[in-house]
């Protein structure tokens, strides 16, 4: 498969994945035929969509509309923790500034950058030269002013995909809700502090404090094994509290953070200028380097790369298989 064909396929699949998730969280769109049984990660999904939505302005703007309505359920701290580079930070800063401005609340962001050289926000539409949106321009991104659609709704708290947001209504938007989400959705008898910290996406110190508070409240338990601490929760008690018939009815976990982070890196790599001009050998070699860098995250997302051992030109076919497998894992049963 040619690079251009793969790029078109993966970008389309990534946009479809974002629509599938958001349409079940309150964004105005037709939901997919299957109901998502995995709990969404709101901040990881938002960060992912701010990138792939650059290929679909309607998706981008409808998610901004959702953010303006539901920002009280979003952890800005956690969202910034998930940013891995300046592009992530600029997209997040612009979206948050716009959301505040749309509600009549100006936001002064320390990350804002005033510049006369603006990068086009969208890949598929002409770059505007006037009537620019100030929130995005402050972060170096050029786009026309946005008119909110006003079509978004609050997430339905009984849907499995909205489980993280429901816990935030119960426990507040902070580390304790993320700890409980991990303990209830990861199907394991007990979890190490390291696993909980990775899922919570807060600093280790914050997670330790949250765990201590929950221990003191008597809603989780801890045991020490080989000089490490492992935490557990009684799913039956939480299922009863949340009005679910039984613990098996709790939503499932998926490692959204590494999955979205990896897919974002791959989409950006496929869309980089000059990729199509490379020789087939050099392009395949660069794909091999990219996969090596992403190997850990790919493994967490359910795509172990150990079996893919080809080098040079032969690796391109395997790269195509890896990327398609990642999309399948993220989209789940169809």
C-alpha positions in Angstrom: 0.0 0.0 0.0 1.3 3.5 -0.9 1.9 6.0 1.9 -0.9 8.3 0.6 -3.4 5.5 0.6 -2.5 4.5 4.2 -2.6 8.1 5.3 -6.1 8.5 3.9 -7.3 5.3 5.5 -5.9 5.9 9.0 -7.0 9.5 9.1 -10.5 8.5 8.1 -10.5 5.7 10.7 -9.2 8.0 13.4 -11.9 10.6 12.7 -14.5 7.9 12.7 -13.2 6.6 16.1 -13.5 10.1 17.6 -17.1 10.5 16.2 -18.1 7.1 17.6 -16.9 8.1 21.1 -18.2 11.6 21.2 -21.6 10.8 19.8 -22.2 8.6 22.9 -21.0 11.4 25.2 -23.4 14.2 24.2 -21.9 15.6 20.9 -24.5 16.1 18.2 -24.0 13.1 15.9 -25.6 9.8 15.0 -24.3 7.2 17.5 -22.6 4.0 16.1 -24.7 0.8 15.9 -22.8 -0.7 18.8 -22.9 0.7 22.3 -19.4 1.3 23.8 -19.0 -0.9 26.9 -15.6 0.5 27.8 -15.3 3.6 30.0 -14.0 6.6 28.0 -11.0 8.7 29.1 -12.4 12.2 28.6 -9.1 14.1 28.6 -7.2 11.5 26.4 -10.1 11.6 24.0 -10.3 15.4 23.9 -6.5 15.7 23.3 -6.7 13.0 20.5 -9.7 14.8 18.9 -8.0 18.2 18.9 -5.4 16.6 16.6 -7.4 14.3 14.3 -10.2 16.9 14.2 -7.9 19.1 12.2 -9.0 16.9 9.3 -12.7 17.4 10.0 -13.7 20.9 11.0 -17.2 19.8 12.0 -15.9 17.3 14.4 -13.5 19.8 15.9 -16.2 22.5 16.3 -18.8 20.2 17.7 -16.4 18.9 20.3 -15.6 22.6 21.2 -19.3 23.1 21.7 -19.4 20.0 24.0 -16.4 21.4 25.9 -18.1 24.8 26.5 -21.1 23.0 27.9 -19.3 20.4 30.0 -16.0 21.9 30.9 -16.9 21.6 34.6 -16.6 17.8 34.2 -13.1 18.1 32.5 -9.9 18.1 34.5 -7.8 20.9 33.0 -4.9 19.8 35.2 -5.1 16.2 33.9 -5.5 17.4 30.3 -2.3 19.5 30.5 -0.5 16.5 32.1 -1.3 14.4 28.9 0.3 17.0 26.6 3.6 15.6 25.2 4.8 18.5 23.0 4.2 22.1 22.0 1.6 21.2 19.4 -0.5 19.5 22.1 -0.1 22.4 24.5 -1.1 24.9 21.8 -4.2 23.0 20.8 -5.3 22.5 24.4 -4.6 26.1 25.4 -6.5 27.4 22.4 -9.5 25.1 23.1 -9.6 26.1 26.8 -9.3 29.8 26.0 -12.1 29.6 23.4 -14.3 27.6 25.8 -13.9 30.3 28.5 -14.5 33.1 26.1 -17.6 31.5 24.7 -19.1 31.5 28.2 -18.2 35.1 28.7 -15.2 34.3 30.9 -11.9 35.6 29.5 -9.0 33.2 30.2 -5.4 34.5 30.6 -3.3 31.5 29.8 0.4 31.4 30.6 0.9 29.2 27.5 -0.5 31.8 25.1 1.9 33.0 22.4 1.3 36.2 20.4 2.7 35.8 16.9 2.1 37.1 13.5 3.1 33.8 11.8 0.2 31.5 12.3 0.0 27.8 11.5 -3.2 26.7 9.7 -5.4 24.8 12.2 -7.2 22.7 9.6 -5.5 20.6 6.9 -8.4 20.5 4.5 -9.7 24.1 4.2 -8.0 27.3 3.0 -6.2 29.2 5.7 -8.2 32.3 6.6 -6.5 35.7 6.5 -9.2 37.8 8.2 -12.0 37.3 10.8 -9.6 35.1 12.8 -10.5 33.6 16.1 -8.5 35.4 18.7 -8.3 32.4 21.1 -6.6 30.3 18.6 -4.5 33.1 17.1 -3.0 33.7 20.6 -1.7 30.1 20.4 -0.3 30.5 16.9 -3.2 28.8 15.1 -5.2 30.3 12.3 -8.9 29.6 11.9 -12.0 31.6 11.3 -14.2 32.7 14.2 -16.5 30.0 15.6 -20.2 30.1 16.0 -21.3 27.6 18.6 -23.8 25.1 17.3 -25.4 24.8 20.8 -26.4 21.2 20.0 -24.3 19.3 22.6 -25.9 17.6 25.6 -24.6 16.6 29.0 -23.4 12.9 29.0 -26.0 10.3 30.0 -24.6 9.2 33.3 -26.0 5.7 33.0 -24.0 4.8 29.8 -20.9 2.8 30.3 -18.8 5.1 28.2 -19.6 8.0 30.5 -18.5 6.2 33.7 -15.5 8.4 34.4 -17.7 11.5 34.2 -20.3 9.9 36.5 -17.6 9.2 39.1 -16.6 12.9 38.8 -20.1 14.0 39.7 -19.9 11.7 42.7 -16.3 12.3 43.9 -15.3 15.5 42.2 -13.0 16.3 39.3 -9.8 15.1 40.7 -7.5 12.2 41.5 -9.9 10.2 43.7 -12.4 9.8 40.8 -9.5 8.5 38.6 -8.3 6.1 41.2 -11.7 4.6 41.7 -12.3 4.4 37.9 -9.1 2.4 37.5 -9.9 0.0 40.4 -13.4 -0.6 39.2 -12.8 -1.0 35.5 -9.5 -2.9 35.3 -10.5 -6.5 35.9 -7.9 -7.5 38.4 -8.1 -8.6 42.1 -5.7 -5.7 43.1 -3.6 -3.0 41.4 -0.2 -1.7 42.1 0.3 2.0 42.7 2.2 2.2 39.5 -0.7 0.9 37.4 -3.1 3.3 39.1 -0.8 6.2 38.6 -0.5 5.5 34.9 -4.3 5.3 34.5 -5.0 8.3 36.7 -2.5 10.6 34.8 -1.8 12.7 37.8 1.6 13.1 39.5 2.7 10.2 41.7 2.5 12.4 44.8 -1.1 13.3 44.0 -2.1 9.7 43.5 -0.5 8.7 46.8 -2.5 11.4 48.5 -5.7 10.3 46.8 -5.1 6.7 47.8 -4.5 7.7 51.4 -7.7 9.6 51.5 -9.7 6.7 50.1 -8.0 4.3 52.6 -8.9 6.6 55.5 -12.5 6.7 54.2 -12.5 2.9 54.3 -13.6 2.5 50.7 -10.5 0.8 49.4 -8.0 -1.8 50.9 -4.3 -2.3 50.6 -1.8 -5.2 51.0 2.0 -5.1 50.9 3.6 -7.7 48.6 7.4 -7.8 48.1 7.8 -4.2 49.3 5.1 -2.9 47.0 1.6 -1.8 47.9 -1.4 -3.2 46.0 -4.9 -1.7 46.3 -8.3 -3.2 45.8 -11.9 -2.2 46.0 -15.2 -4.1 46.5 -16.9 -3.8 43.1 -20.2 -5.2 44.5 -20.5 -2.3 46.9 -19.9 0.3 44.2 -22.3 -1.5 41.8 -25.0 -1.3 44.4 -24.2 2.4 45.1 -24.4 3.2 41.3 -27.6 1.3 40.9 -26.1 -1.5 38.8 -27.5 -5.1 39.1 -24.1 -6.6 39.8 -20.4 -6.0 39.6 -20.0 -7.6 36.2 -22.2 -4.8 34.8 -19.5 -2.2 35.6 -17.8 -0.8 32.4 -14.6 -2.3 31.1 -11.2 -0.7 31.0 -9.1 0.1 27.9 -5.7 1.8 27.9 -6.9 4.9 26.1 -3.9 7.0 27.0 -1.3 5.0 25.2 -3.7 4.1 22.4 -4.6 7.7 21.6 -1.0 8.9 22.1 0.3 6.3 19.7 -2.4 6.9 17.1 -1.8 10.7 17.3 2.0 10.1 16.6 1.2 7.9 13.7 -1.3 10.3 12.1 1.2 13.2 12.5 4.0 11.1 11.0 1.8 10.1 8.0 0.8 13.7 7.4 4.3 15.2 7.6 5.4 17.2 4.5 7.7 15.3 2.3 6.8 11.8 3.3 5.6 10.9 -0.1 8.8 12.2 -1.7 11.0 9.7 0.3 12.2 6.5 -1.3 10.2 3.4 -0.4 13.3 2.0 1.5 13.8 5.2 3.5 10.1 5.6 4.3 9.9 2.0 5.6 13.1 2.5 7.6 11.6 5.6 9.3 8.4 3.6 10.0 10.5 1.0 11.7 12.1 3.7 13.9 8.7 5.1 14.8 7.4 1.7 15.8 10.4 1.1 17.9 9.8 4.4 19.7 6.1 3.5 20.2 6.6 -0.2 21.1 5.7 0.2 24.8 2.5 2.2 24.2 1.6 -0.2 21.4 1.9 -3.1 23.8 -0.4 -1.4 26.3 -2.9 -0.8 23.5 -3.0 -4.5 22.7 -0.6 -4.5 19.7 2.6 -6.2 20.7 5.3 -5.5 18.1 7.6 -8.4 18.9 6.3 -10.6 16.0 7.1 -7.8 13.5 10.7 -8.3 12.8 11.1 -7.2 9.1 13.7 -4.6 8.3 14.2 -2.1 5.5 11.7 -2.1 2.6 10.0 -5.2 3.8 8.8 -3.5 7.0 6.2 -1.3 5.3 3.7 -4.1 4.9 4.2 -4.9 8.6 3.8 -1.3 9.6 0.5 -1.2 7.7 -0.7 -4.3 9.7 0.4 -2.7 13.0 -1.4 0.5 12.4 -4.6 -1.3 11.3 -4.4 -3.5 14.4 -4.1 -0.4 16.6 -7.3 1.1 15.0 -9.1 -2.2 15.5 -8.2 -2.3 19.2 -9.3 1.3 19.7 -12.6 1.0 17.9 -13.5 -2.3 19.6 -16.2 -4.7 18.4 -18.0 -3.4 15.4 
